[in-house]
Amino acid sequence: MKTALVGFAGAGKSELFAALAGSSASQTGRAMVKVPEPRLKSLADLFQPSRITFTEIEFLDLPGAAGAKGGGLGDRVLGEVRPYDCLLAVLDGFSGAAEPFTAEPLKQLQAMEADFIIADLAVVEKRLERIAQDKKKAKHLHDAAEESALLLAKEHLDGERPLRENLALLAQPKLKGFRFLSAKPVLWVWNVGEDKLGGLTLPEAGEGVLHLAVSARLERELFEIQDLEERQAFMSSLGIAHSVLNRVVGGVYALLGLITFLTVGEKEVRAWPLRRGLSALEAAGVIHSDIQRGFIRAEVLGWEDFLACKSFKAAKERGVLRLEGKDYVVKDGDIVEFRFNV
């Protein structure tokens, strides 16, 4: 999972990055961060494995752009975020925003959305020009299906609407390789003062869009408290139930449609990310192509059943450890052992 932080200069993006990445942050603005997964501890306590492996998420902190009045995000930022799965867009909600309170952050949001749409339009128009040239040279060089899909994308973008709002259009195979910016899911992070956290009304979630209010400075200060019990006590006193990393990861997982399944053993206890709705056969492929190729069956124990039984032996005795075929749809928290033969 690759998530890029974008935003205008002074929005607090680097403070948020510091709170998310901590000691994992590099001077290049990149960090590989372990995804919090408390369920691994219970399994590790039972199996005492040699290794505990968390899912990781990559964060990229790009330099803050000049802003809506200074030319938008800029070509460098827009180019660098194209390979990323999700965008974490930070909005300045604390440095003298005009009334109503959300006016200035909303302008930033609209400016970034406009940048994404304009950049995508440039890509579409350039490709359509190339197709037109091919048609003049020889009709057999013309891909009619691609041209049709691009024209539909252009019509959508000309209406100043991000492509993520049109899932049917994005599903067209001819558009798969373009890595459109306005098609990427966005977690809009409203960076506000500590005193605003409780009273801010955020916009409603939309297709491929979620909103989250944080105080990046407060979160960075919380992360710097080394004693975990002291940090949790301080968070509780402020009414913060979960760390900003938990909340951001939860948003990214929701936007990307991800769940977590678990594998266990004496060598390793591990968490794996998986697209929601995928089968046991596809989950096997996430681990290794050989397991998918030689798939026989999956032994599955749901997380709630594991908590109730306390052990795999008790789960077998109670009949809740199930044998599932390749079409079984894996659920979040499933503990899965794959049987295969290559």
SULWO-V697197 format. One record per residue. RES is the residue in one small letter. SS is DSSP state (h for helix, s for strand, l for the rest). PSI is psi in degrees with one decimal (NA if undefined). D_LAST is the distance of its C-alpha to the last C-alpha in whole Angstrom. Layout:
res->(RES:RES)
ss->(SS:SS)
psi->(PSI:PSI)
d_last->(D_LAST:D_LAST)
This chain:
res->(m:k:t:a:l:v:g:f:a:g:a:g:k:s:e:l:f:a:a:l:a:g:s:s:a:s:q:t:g:r:a:m:v:k:v:p:e:p:r:l:k:s:l:a:d:l:f:q:p:s:r:i:t:f:t:e:i:e:f:l:d:l:p:g:a:a:g:a:k:g:g:g:l:g:d:r:v:l:g:e:v:r:p:y:d:c:l:l:a:v:l:d:g:f:s:g:a:a:e:p:f:t:a:e:p:l:k:q:l:q:a:m:e:a:d:f:i:i:a:d:l:a:v:v:e:k:r:l:e:r:i:a:q:d:k:k:k:a:k:h:l:h:d:a:a:e:e:s:a:l:l:l:a:k:e:h:l:d:g:e:r:p:l:r:e:n:l:a:l:l:a:q:p:k:l:k:g:f:r:f:l:s:a:k:p:v:l:w:v:w:n:v:g:e:d:k:l:g:g:l:t:l:p:e:a:g:e:g:v:l:h:l:a:v:s:a:r:l:e:r:e:l:f:e:i:q:d:l:e:e:r:q:a:f:m:s:s:l:g:i:a:h:s:v:l:n:r:v:v:g:g:v:y:a:l:l:g:l:i:t:f:l:t:v:g:e:k:e:v:r:a:w:p:l:r:r:g:l:s:a:l:e:a:a:g:v:i:h:s:d:i:q:r:g:f:i:r:a:e:v:l:g:w:e:d:f:l:a:c:k:s:f:k:a:a:k:e:r:g:v:l:r:l:e:g:k:d:y:v:v:k:d:g:d:i:v:e:f:r:f:n:v)
ss->(l:s:s:s:s:s:s:s:l:l:l:l:h:h:h:h:h:h:h:h:h:h:h:h:l:l:l:l:l:s:s:s:s:s:l:l:l:l:h:h:h:h:h:h:h:h:h:l:l:l:s:s:s:l:l:s:s:s:s:s:s:l:l:l:s:l:s:h:h:h:l:s:l:l:h:h:h:h:h:h:l:l:l:l:l:s:s:s:s:s:s:s:l:l:l:l:l:l:l:l:l:l:h:h:h:h:h:h:h:h:h:h:h:h:h:h:h:h:h:h:h:h:h:h:h:h:h:h:h:h:h:h:h:h:h:h:h:l:h:h:h:l:l:h:h:h:h:h:h:h:h:h:h:h:h:h:h:h:l:l:l:l:h:h:h:l:h:h:h:h:l:l:h:h:h:h:h:h:l:l:l:l:l:l:s:s:s:s:s:s:s:l:l:h:h:h:l:l:l:l:l:l:l:l:l:s:l:l:s:s:s:s:s:s:l:h:h:h:h:h:h:h:h:l:l:l:l:h:h:h:h:h:h:h:h:h:h:l:l:l:l:l:l:h:h:h:h:h:h:h:h:h:h:h:h:h:l:s:s:s:s:s:s:l:l:l:l:s:s:s:s:s:s:s:s:l:l:l:s:h:h:h:h:h:h:h:h:l:h:h:h:h:h:l:s:s:s:s:s:s:s:l:h:h:h:h:h:h:h:l:l:h:h:h:h:h:h:h:l:l:l:s:s:s:l:l:l:l:s:l:l:l:l:l:s:s:s:s:s:s:l:l)
psi->(126.7:121.3:126.8:133.5:126.1:158.8:167.7:159.1:135.4:4.0:-12.5:17.3:-43.3:-33.2:-39.8:-42.5:-42.2:-39.3:-31.6:-41.9:-32.2:-131.6:-11.1:-14.6:139.3:169.0:-16.7:-0.3:21.7:149.5:137.2:117.3:134.3:131.5:122.6:128.2:85.2:-21.2:-22.0:-31.3:-45.1:-39.8:-38.9:-37.9:-32.9:-44.3:-19.7:57.3:162.6:-26.1:139.9:122.5:120.3:153.1:146.9:149.7:134.6:129.4:136.6:122.4:105.9:150.9:141.2:136.3:166.9:-30.5:174.5:-32.9:-9.0:22.8:12.2:-159.2:-29.5:153.2:-35.5:-48.7:-46.6:-35.7:-39.0:-26.9:-7.9:-40.6:-5.6:148.8:-31.9:149.7:136.6:96.9:117.4:129.4:134.1:107.2:22.4:-18.4:69.4:34.4:141.3:160.3:141.7:160.9:-37.3:-0.6:-51.5:-47.4:-36.4:-35.1:-39.5:-43.8:-47.2:-37.2:-40.6:-41.7:-40.4:-39.5:-44.7:-44.5:-44.7:-41.9:-39.9:-37.9:-40.8:-41.1:-45.9:-46.7:-37.3:-41.9:-38.5:-36.4:-41.7:-39.9:-40.8:-38.9:-40.5:-36.9:-35.0:-34.9:-50.5:131.6:-29.8:-14.1:-7.8:124.6:97.8:-37.7:-40.6:-43.1:-43.6:-43.8:-40.5:-36.8:-38.7:-40.6:-41.9:-42.5:-42.0:-44.8:-35.7:-25.6:9.4:39.4:133.2:148.4:-22.9:-17.0:-10.0:82.8:-34.9:-40.0:-44.0:-22.3:-11.3:127.2:-32.3:-12.3:-0.3:-36.3:4.3:-17.9:52.0:137.7:-41.6:-4.6:-15.2:141.0:145.4:129.5:105.6:116.8:112.9:104.1:109.4:168.9:156.3:-34.8:-13.2:-9.5:-39.7:-20.2:9.2:127.9:115.6:156.5:158.1:151.9:150.7:-171.4:113.4:17.9:131.3:158.3:142.7:131.4:129.3:162.2:100.7:-39.8:-44.6:-42.8:-38.1:-41.3:-37.6:-41.6:-29.0:-10.6:110.4:-37.0:115.0:-37.5:-40.5:-40.6:-43.7:-37.7:-40.9:-43.8:-43.0:-39.2:-25.3:-2.2:21.6:113.1:-34.2:150.9:161.2:-30.9:-45.0:-43.4:-40.9:-46.1:-40.8:-40.7:-43.2:-44.2:-42.4:-42.5:-37.3:-2.7:43.4:148.7:178.7:129.9:162.1:145.0:148.3:159.7:173.8:-26.2:-38.4:140.5:127.9:146.9:139.9:135.5:146.2:140.3:133.4:135.9:-3.4:160.1:171.8:-37.2:-42.8:-34.7:-37.9:-37.7:-26.2:-35.1:-52.1:141.7:-30.2:-38.1:-39.7:-43.1:-38.4:20.1:129.4:-56.0:170.7:132.8:120.7:132.7:115.4:150.9:-43.7:-37.5:-38.1:-43.8:-37.5:-35.5:-27.0:-17.5:160.5:-33.1:-47.0:-34.4:-39.8:-42.5:-36.0:-6.2:21.9:-6.1:110.8:151.2:122.3:149.7:-174.4:-21.3:-3.6:132.1:116.6:137.2:156.1:129.4:-3.5:134.8:120.0:133.2:123.1:132.2:128.7:162.5:117.9:NA)
d_last->(29:32:36:39:42:45:49:52:54:55:53:51:48:48:49:46:44:45:45:41:40:42:41:38:40:41:44:42:42:38:37:33:34:32:32:34:31:33:31:29:32:32:28:29:32:30:27:29:26:26:25:26:25:27:26:29:31:33:37:39:43:44:48:50:52:56:56:57:60:59:56:53:50:50:48:46:45:44:42:40:39:37:34:34:33:36:39:41:45:48:51:54:56:58:60:63:62:65:65:64:61:58:60:59:55:55:57:54:51:53:53:49:48:51:49:46:47:49:47:44:47:48:44:45:48:47:44:46:49:46:45:49:50:47:49:52:50:48:47:44:43:43:41:42:40:39:43:43:41:43:46:45:44:47:49:48:48:52:52:51:48:45:42:40:43:41:38:38:39:36:34:35:32:35:36:32:33:36:36:39:41:42:39:38:38:41:42:45:47:50:52:55:57:57:59:58:55:56:58:56:55:52:51:49:45:44:41:39:42:43:46:46:49:49:52:50:53:52:49:49:52:50:47:49:50:48:48:46:48:51:49:48:52:53:51:52:55:55:53:49:47:44:43:43:40:39:41:39:36:36:38:35:33:35:35:32:31:28:27:26:23:22:20:21:21:23:21:22:23:23:24:22:24:23:25:27:26:22:20:17:14:16:17:13:13:16:15:12:10:7:8:9:7:5:8:10:13:15:18:21:24:27:29:32:31:30:33:35:33:33:30:26:28:31:28:27:30:32:29:28:24:23:20:19:17:16:19:21:23:22:26:27:27:24:22:19:16:12:10:7:4:0)
